[in-house]
């Protein structure tokens, strides 16, 4: 479903309440009404959505009137920004990639590390972060919004009072709950339109559920339309540039458990960003773990991974094909896949088939852009992927199996016995 404009959001909410006693809005093909009802027991009103739409797009919520929520979550770019890492006020670049807002209402947690539990909690943090929107305090935000007559009047009409910071976040979250994604070629295929997918895309779907093992974390079907297990995994993206053990040791001395604002700043402004979920839980098992993102519209929401370090879907599959990057906390499900080049091409074709119909033009543009970069494959290592070297599985007749202890993954390497 395409990005809904201010007027469109109002229409969607009006239709929902006028035509459905449960308040369920018209959903795009591929999304379950039952899932929506479980996630949103009380759908937002047209007035809430309209107010949130305006706030979402208003740069006056930033300290210098230069950045809005839509700056990093552009409706024209499937509510992402096309950049490796988010850029805030004064052109400051953060440590994390901007995920799409589409279908965010269904996510169990928000942000790459899950540091916010709700859309309301998520909406509050970027406004206050010094390198995103830069407002100095919730009180400063409230004062600024109350000073804008149209907002002051709208909130009084909606809630019977001048806005609080919670009210502002609630309005933004209400708008975000109307941003739904479905109606892709894949969805038409699932409903019986056999020609909706090409032969390459169908083979990619088979690989997705089989040899490529994508569905281990990104399962998608008629009752599970998000293509995400909602969990956190270390797949080795940052392992080549960080000593996780040392970093975690330092973080334990710095991170204040439960301090949401501090965790937000560490995640976006410091080297500790690469610790991922660990910043939130302080649990060793979460070191380097990041949330499994949705794959809906994945073809048009690159660059990829939490740090935007992979430019194309070919790069993403190359990374998984070789079993990720070794580190002491690598997810146990990571192993080499043995995908051939034609299989990688088919898998990429299927992933582009998850693009919503309303982003068809953007899909064509992004596919051409990624194909142009296909010859530059920094993550590609065919020898490891096919089991001719390395130790990430047993696909080769005589795999080069190594003892993890020899890599120093479980403490100091013992001296050879004499």
Legacy VTK file of the C-alpha trace (Angstrom):
# vtk DataFile Version 3.0
C-alpha trace
ASCII
DATASET POLYDATA
POINTS 418 float
0.000 0.000 0.000
1.445 3.324 -0.934
2.256 6.088 1.481
-0.969 7.669 2.645
-1.223 11.426 2.353
-2.765 13.689 4.966
-6.112 13.501 3.174
-5.664 9.801 2.398
-5.110 8.876 6.021
-8.256 10.735 6.963
-10.199 8.870 4.293
-8.802 5.498 5.369
-9.803 6.000 8.978
-13.234 7.349 8.011
-13.963 4.344 5.791
-12.844 1.988 8.544
-15.231 3.375 11.129
-18.073 3.816 8.699
-17.963 0.327 7.207
-16.543 -2.071 9.787
-17.899 -2.380 13.358
-14.487 -3.609 14.554
-12.835 -0.435 13.271
-10.521 -2.442 11.014
-9.422 -0.307 8.056
-9.291 -1.668 4.511
-6.083 -3.706 4.466
-3.780 -4.297 1.513
-3.627 -7.792 0.069
-1.398 -10.007 2.198
-2.206 -8.523 5.601
-4.460 -10.400 7.986
-7.468 -8.635 9.512
-7.067 -10.822 12.599
-3.428 -9.731 12.980
-4.486 -6.095 12.688
-7.234 -6.508 15.285
-4.835 -8.170 17.714
-2.228 -5.454 17.195
-4.574 -2.458 17.162
-7.555 -3.224 19.417
-8.616 0.425 19.216
-7.820 1.926 15.798
-6.911 5.634 15.732
-9.585 8.163 14.883
-9.468 10.295 11.729
-8.587 13.353 13.829
-5.678 11.558 15.533
-4.327 10.317 12.218
-4.607 13.710 10.544
-2.796 15.448 13.410
-0.069 12.787 13.501
0.417 13.059 9.737
1.069 16.777 10.082
3.495 16.336 12.984
5.330 13.509 11.176
6.083 15.856 8.284
6.776 19.019 10.299
10.433 20.110 10.494
9.552 22.482 13.327
9.820 19.502 15.690
13.611 19.787 15.280
15.708 22.348 17.094
16.606 24.294 13.922
13.496 23.552 11.848
15.519 21.456 9.385
14.526 17.837 10.070
11.206 16.018 10.409
10.347 12.356 10.944
9.791 12.180 7.189
13.377 13.262 6.538
14.577 9.767 7.430
11.260 8.026 6.673
10.316 9.507 3.320
6.919 8.307 2.021
8.263 8.522 -1.548
11.052 6.080 -0.621
8.843 3.495 1.090
9.296 5.360 4.381
13.096 4.875 4.378
15.691 7.370 3.104
17.972 5.480 0.701
21.038 6.359 2.781
23.444 4.031 4.529
22.989 5.822 7.854
20.516 8.423 9.017
21.445 12.111 8.682
20.071 14.584 11.213
20.440 18.259 12.062
23.612 19.996 10.881
24.238 17.025 8.564
25.292 14.840 11.462
25.478 11.162 10.514
24.397 8.515 12.995
25.527 4.918 13.393
22.313 3.245 12.243
20.346 2.803 9.037
16.770 4.176 8.903
14.298 1.248 8.808
10.979 1.622 7.033
7.933 2.717 9.020
5.680 0.541 6.844
4.092 -2.208 8.964
6.029 -0.973 12.012
2.798 -1.222 13.974
3.136 -5.026 13.843
6.687 -5.067 15.241
7.038 -6.404 18.795
9.737 -3.788 19.474
11.025 -0.695 17.684
14.514 0.281 16.470
17.235 -2.126 15.362
17.999 -3.053 18.980
14.409 -3.045 20.246
15.066 -0.294 22.772
11.497 1.030 22.417
8.525 -1.166 23.163
5.839 0.840 21.362
5.435 3.292 18.516
4.749 5.980 21.104
8.074 5.284 22.843
9.855 5.237 19.506
8.397 8.577 18.421
9.828 10.390 21.446
13.500 9.490 21.092
14.560 10.911 17.677
13.112 14.311 18.570
15.450 14.527 21.572
18.563 12.864 20.167
21.340 15.468 19.635
22.294 14.197 16.180
18.780 13.537 14.912
16.265 16.316 15.655
18.189 17.850 18.531
15.482 19.247 20.816
16.972 19.740 24.305
14.115 18.325 26.385
10.494 17.165 26.294
9.528 20.462 27.897
11.166 22.380 25.059
9.240 20.351 22.500
5.950 20.958 24.288
6.618 24.689 24.573
7.398 24.905 20.858
4.319 22.947 19.799
2.035 24.890 22.152
3.355 28.058 20.534
2.002 26.991 17.141
-1.709 27.967 17.104
-2.842 25.218 14.716
-1.384 22.540 16.975
-2.556 24.102 20.199
-6.100 24.296 18.816
-6.012 20.784 17.328
-4.869 19.182 20.576
-7.452 21.105 22.606
-10.158 19.906 20.259
-8.843 16.332 20.364
-7.991 15.942 24.070
-9.568 18.928 25.750
-6.192 20.318 26.809
-2.944 21.758 25.536
-0.521 19.071 24.313
1.873 17.107 26.506
4.895 15.241 25.167
2.934 12.009 25.470
0.129 13.549 23.403
2.569 14.520 20.634
4.061 11.019 20.533
0.606 9.441 20.538
-0.485 11.498 17.528
2.626 10.542 15.539
2.113 6.888 16.466
-1.529 7.092 15.359
-0.413 8.207 11.902
2.256 5.496 11.745
-0.393 2.854 12.484
-2.016 3.691 9.147
1.167 2.963 7.179
0.581 -0.551 5.870
2.458 -2.556 3.243
1.216 -5.472 1.175
-0.247 -5.970 -2.293
2.963 -7.294 -3.819
3.281 -9.757 -6.701
3.984 -12.399 -4.074
0.635 -11.709 -2.388
-1.208 -12.177 -5.666
0.708 -15.423 -6.174
-0.437 -16.710 -2.778
-4.050 -15.984 -3.643
-3.876 -18.204 -6.706
-2.596 -15.926 -9.468
0.073 -18.343 -10.689
1.427 -15.964 -13.322
2.012 -13.191 -10.761
5.564 -14.504 -10.301
8.036 -15.257 -13.064
9.846 -18.594 -13.278
12.932 -16.999 -11.705
10.875 -15.518 -8.859
9.171 -18.864 -8.209
12.539 -20.581 -8.059
13.730 -17.855 -5.702
10.731 -18.561 -3.448
11.661 -22.250 -3.405
15.265 -21.377 -2.530
14.037 -18.933 0.143
12.257 -21.797 1.892
14.901 -24.410 1.161
18.574 -24.246 0.330
18.980 -20.545 1.201
17.360 -21.064 4.631
15.922 -17.519 4.607
12.678 -18.652 6.197
14.531 -19.607 9.390
14.265 -15.949 10.411
12.163 -14.390 7.638
9.242 -16.786 7.309
6.349 -15.328 5.378
2.955 -16.720 4.438
-0.743 -15.896 4.563
-0.911 -15.918 8.379
2.594 -14.548 9.003
2.948 -11.684 6.510
5.842 -9.766 8.083
8.800 -11.887 6.951
10.439 -11.437 10.367
10.755 -13.602 13.477
10.901 -10.406 15.605
14.075 -11.730 17.252
17.652 -10.466 17.469
20.595 -12.178 15.794
24.348 -11.692 15.483
25.080 -12.449 11.831
28.581 -10.995 11.887
28.023 -7.717 10.038
30.166 -5.652 12.413
32.604 -8.384 13.403
35.263 -7.299 10.937
35.565 -3.882 12.559
34.959 -4.471 16.266
36.408 -6.523 19.105
33.084 -7.501 20.624
34.542 -8.913 23.831
36.470 -5.757 24.656
33.588 -3.546 23.566
31.087 -5.399 25.760
33.455 -5.213 28.738
33.660 -1.440 28.319
29.904 -1.141 27.830
29.105 -2.956 31.068
30.924 -0.178 32.912
29.074 2.546 31.016
25.520 1.408 30.269
22.904 2.236 32.875
20.284 -0.498 32.768
16.888 0.875 31.801
18.167 4.351 30.861
16.380 4.678 27.513
17.813 8.075 26.646
21.407 7.001 27.370
20.997 3.808 25.332
19.582 5.874 22.467
22.645 8.111 22.445
25.105 5.223 22.725
23.361 3.449 19.861
23.461 6.398 17.488
26.591 8.309 18.459
29.264 5.891 19.696
31.261 2.766 18.888
28.988 0.874 21.277
26.336 0.935 18.542
27.744 -2.339 17.197
26.777 -4.182 20.380
23.143 -4.013 19.301
20.612 -5.630 21.605
23.247 -5.996 24.336
22.935 -2.272 25.089
19.331 -2.882 26.069
19.591 -6.200 27.923
23.230 -6.296 29.115
22.962 -10.011 28.314
26.054 -11.638 26.803
23.871 -13.666 24.436
22.724 -10.424 22.784
26.163 -9.045 21.896
26.122 -7.917 18.273
22.471 -8.935 17.889
20.123 -6.863 15.753
16.434 -7.283 14.979
15.360 -9.303 11.968
13.892 -6.667 9.645
10.790 -7.139 7.551
11.466 -8.127 3.950
8.413 -6.395 2.558
9.630 -3.691 0.156
13.209 -4.814 0.831
14.138 -4.153 -2.792
13.377 -0.441 -2.427
14.606 0.202 1.135
18.360 -0.370 0.844
21.187 0.019 1.732
20.970 -2.948 4.068
21.754 -4.097 7.591
21.769 -2.031 10.779
24.674 0.090 9.567
23.726 0.298 5.897
27.031 -1.361 5.005
25.651 -3.619 2.251
24.651 -1.762 -0.897
22.671 -4.419 -2.748
20.648 -7.571 -2.177
23.425 -9.438 -3.984
25.772 -8.253 -1.213
23.300 -9.406 1.436
23.032 -12.883 -0.039
26.809 -13.088 -0.521
27.200 -12.386 3.195
24.818 -15.181 4.175
26.146 -17.525 1.497
29.543 -17.691 3.204
27.984 -18.102 6.655
28.463 -14.545 7.873
31.634 -13.325 9.574
33.248 -15.250 12.425
32.974 -13.760 15.879
32.535 -15.215 19.379
28.815 -14.457 19.410
27.811 -15.488 15.883
24.261 -16.837 15.755
24.210 -20.619 15.826
22.039 -20.760 12.737
24.694 -19.199 10.521
26.360 -21.609 8.091
27.528 -21.569 4.520
24.749 -22.077 1.988
26.420 -23.190 -1.221
24.256 -21.016 -3.480
25.389 -20.753 -7.091
25.339 -17.489 -9.014
22.104 -18.338 -10.911
20.477 -19.256 -7.589
21.543 -15.945 -6.064
20.022 -14.127 -9.046
16.732 -16.001 -8.599
16.667 -15.265 -4.880
17.188 -11.543 -5.540
14.383 -11.664 -8.118
12.031 -13.123 -5.515
12.950 -10.496 -2.931
12.060 -7.751 -5.399
8.692 -9.501 -5.862
7.891 -8.479 -2.274
7.572 -4.833 -3.370
4.150 -3.248 -2.941
2.402 -2.416 -6.220
2.391 1.305 -5.405
6.198 1.348 -5.396
6.458 -0.293 -8.806
8.270 2.665 -10.377
10.697 2.855 -7.463
11.269 -0.900 -7.727
12.260 -0.590 -11.386
14.688 2.207 -10.562
16.261 0.415 -7.581
16.595 -2.885 -9.419
18.483 -1.146 -12.227
20.697 0.617 -9.684
21.538 -2.601 -7.855
22.207 -4.506 -11.075
24.680 -1.794 -12.072
26.599 -2.495 -8.842
26.468 -6.264 -9.231
30.018 -6.553 -10.564
31.404 -5.074 -7.333
30.784 -7.757 -4.690
32.899 -7.091 -1.559
31.103 -9.794 0.459
31.459 -12.493 -2.179
33.630 -15.508 -1.357
32.601 -18.396 -3.569
35.223 -20.770 -2.171
33.816 -20.492 1.351
30.209 -20.532 0.146
30.756 -23.758 -1.788
32.722 -25.421 0.994
36.118 -25.419 -0.713
37.681 -23.625 2.248
36.684 -22.417 5.682
34.795 -24.138 8.468
31.186 -22.974 8.200
29.464 -26.269 7.394
29.898 -29.566 5.588
28.871 -28.934 2.004
32.215 -29.952 0.552
33.333 -33.607 0.306
36.298 -32.844 2.546
35.502 -29.619 4.383
38.256 -27.661 6.069
36.888 -28.076 9.605
38.637 -26.124 12.330
38.347 -26.281 16.088
36.751 -22.989 17.236
39.201 -22.986 20.134
41.986 -22.528 17.600
40.366 -19.227 16.619
40.390 -18.005 20.208
36.601 -17.951 20.411
36.455 -19.651 23.805
39.323 -18.056 25.619
43.123 -18.111 25.222
44.522 -20.738 22.886
46.235 -23.426 24.933
49.946 -24.035 24.460
50.783 -27.244 22.581
51.577 -30.158 24.845
55.239 -31.073 24.947
LINES 1 419
418 0 1 2 3 4 5 6 7 8 9 10 11 12 13 14 15 16 17 18 19 20 21 22 23 24 25 26 27 28 29 30 31 32 33 34 35 36 37 38 39 40 41 42 43 44 45 46 47 48 49 50 51 52 53 54 55 56 57 58 59 60 61 62 63 64 65 66 67 68 69 70 71 72 73 74 75 76 77 78 79 80 81 82 83 84 85 86 87 88 89 90 91 92 93 94 95 96 97 98 99 100 101 102 103 104 105 106 107 108 109 110 111 112 113 114 115 116 117 118 119 120 121 122 123 124 125 126 127 128 129 130 131 132 133 134 135 136 137 138 139 140 141 142 143 144 145 146 147 148 149 150 151 152 153 154 155 156 157 158 159 160 161 162 163 164 165 166 167 168 169 170 171 172 173 174 175 176 177 178 179 180 181 182 183 184 185 186 187 188 189 190 191 192 193 194 195 196 197 198 199 200 201 202 203 204 205 206 207 208 209 210 211 212 213 214 215 216 217 218 219 220 221 222 223 224 225 226 227 228 229 230 231 232 233 234 235 236 237 238 239 240 241 242 243 244 245 246 247 248 249 250 251 252 253 254 255 256 257 258 259 260 261 262 263 264 265 266 267 268 269 270 271 272 273 274 275 276 277 278 279 280 281 282 283 284 285 286 287 288 289 290 291 292 293 294 295 296 297 298 299 300 301 302 303 304 305 306 307 308 309 310 311 312 313 314 315 316 317 318 319 320 321 322 323 324 325 326 327 328 329 330 331 332 333 334 335 336 337 338 339 340 341 342 343 344 345 346 347 348 349 350 351 352 353 354 355 356 357 358 359 360 361 362 363 364 365 366 367 368 369 370 371 372 373 374 375 376 377 378 379 380 381 382 383 384 385 386 387 388 389 390 391 392 393 394 395 396 397 398 399 400 401 402 403 404 405 406 407 408 409 410 411 412 413 414 415 416 417
